[in-house]
């Protein structure tokens, strides 16, 4: 069983107000100075995928997410299941 401190909550969303690009927000890593702005951007966007990644190995998981964002922003069609499959054992 993982504790809250052992995982990172994130959401992948598509901006609808600005560029239309896919972005990610790591909610549990937000600081007081950017928390409200980042959450508002995510809430205004179009939800694509959310979940938790394990804190252990999170840098590798973030790299996978960055690759997914690049593919999505280049126009590749992906389903949320593809994201979950790509993250595999990194999902909490």
C-alpha positions as CSV (number, residue, x, y, z in Angstrom):
1,X,0.0,0.0,0.0
2,X,1.3,3.4,-1.0
3,X,1.1,6.5,1.2
4,X,0.2,9.9,-0.2
5,X,3.8,10.9,0.0
6,X,4.8,7.9,-2.1
7,X,2.9,9.0,-5.2
8,X,2.4,12.0,-7.5
9,X,-1.0,13.0,-8.7
10,X,-1.1,14.3,-12.3
11,X,-3.4,15.3,-15.2
12,X,-2.8,15.5,-18.9
13,X,-5.1,18.0,-20.5
14,X,-5.5,20.0,-23.7
15,X,-5.5,23.7,-23.5
16,X,-8.7,25.1,-25.0
17,X,-8.1,28.8,-24.4
18,X,-4.6,29.4,-25.7
19,X,-2.5,27.1,-27.9
20,X,-4.6,23.9,-28.0
21,X,-1.5,22.0,-26.9
22,X,-1.5,19.1,-24.5
23,X,0.0,19.8,-21.1
24,X,0.6,18.1,-17.8
25,X,0.2,19.3,-14.3
26,X,1.6,17.5,-11.3
27,X,-0.8,18.6,-8.6
28,X,1.1,17.2,-5.6
29,X,4.2,19.1,-6.6
30,X,2.7,22.5,-7.0
31,X,3.9,25.3,-4.7
32,X,1.7,28.0,-3.1
33,X,2.9,30.6,-5.7
34,X,1.7,28.6,-8.7
35,X,-1.0,26.3,-7.4
36,X,-4.1,28.4,-8.2
37,X,-2.9,29.3,-11.7
38,X,-1.9,25.8,-12.7
39,X,-5.1,24.3,-11.3
40,X,-7.2,26.9,-13.1
41,X,-5.4,26.1,-16.4
42,X,-6.1,22.4,-16.0
43,X,-9.7,23.0,-15.1
44,X,-10.3,25.2,-18.1
45,X,-8.7,22.6,-20.4
46,X,-10.1,19.5,-21.9
47,X,-9.3,16.5,-19.7
48,X,-7.4,13.6,-21.3
49,X,-5.9,11.4,-18.6
50,X,-5.2,11.6,-14.9
51,X,-3.7,9.3,-12.3
52,X,-0.9,8.8,-9.9
53,X,2.7,7.8,-10.6
54,X,5.0,6.3,-8.0
55,X,7.3,8.8,-6.4
56,X,10.1,6.2,-6.7
57,X,11.2,6.4,-10.3
58,X,9.1,9.5,-11.0
59,X,11.7,11.1,-13.2
60,X,11.5,8.2,-15.7
61,X,7.7,8.4,-15.5
62,X,7.8,12.1,-16.2
63,X,10.1,11.4,-19.2
64,X,7.5,9.0,-20.6
65,X,4.8,11.6,-20.1
66,X,6.9,14.2,-21.9
67,X,7.3,11.8,-24.8
68,X,3.5,11.2,-24.8
69,X,2.8,15.0,-24.8
70,X,5.2,15.4,-27.7
71,X,3.4,12.7,-29.7
72,X,0.0,14.2,-28.9
73,X,1.1,17.7,-29.8
74,X,2.5,16.5,-33.2
75,X,-1.0,15.2,-34.0
76,X,-0.7,11.5,-33.2
77,X,-3.9,10.0,-32.0
78,X,-3.7,8.2,-28.7
79,X,-6.3,6.8,-26.3
80,X,-6.1,7.2,-22.5
81,X,-5.4,3.5,-22.4
82,X,-2.3,4.0,-24.4
83,X,-1.0,6.4,-21.7
84,X,-1.7,3.9,-19.0
85,X,0.0,1.2,-20.9
86,X,3.1,3.3,-21.6
87,X,3.4,4.2,-17.9
88,X,3.0,0.6,-16.9
89,X,4.7,-0.1,-13.6
90,X,5.1,3.6,-12.9
91,X,1.4,3.9,-12.2
92,X,0.5,3.9,-8.5
